[in-house]
Amino acid sequence: MCVDTVPTPELLRDQAPVVVPPRSTLTFQFERAPREVSASRWNNTQYVKQEITGKKQNMIVVPSEEGTYMYEIFGKWTEGDVGYSFVIAVR
């Protein structure tokens, strides 16, 4: 997590979640492949490192338990880092 940004729960506080089925696979893509990619998720106040899968290391599987989850996807390049945040509701 970057120290110079707003925490994800605060950033997404007013964001409407996208509804997805349990155990759905979400795919993400960067325009240019990063040196390193990582993901994390929040459920209420619990922070969990998220496993990234797929041949291109660009997929995450959402939990089987219903609930609202906030995600961060981070890419790292020689020139710097970037993070993307979104919120889902598993139903």
Buried (B, 14 or more C-beta within 10 A) or exposed (E): EEEEEEBBBEBBEEEEBEEBEEEBEBEBEBEEEBEEBBBBBBBEEEBEEBEBEEEEBBBBBBBEEEBBBBBBBBBBEEEEEEBEBBBBBBE
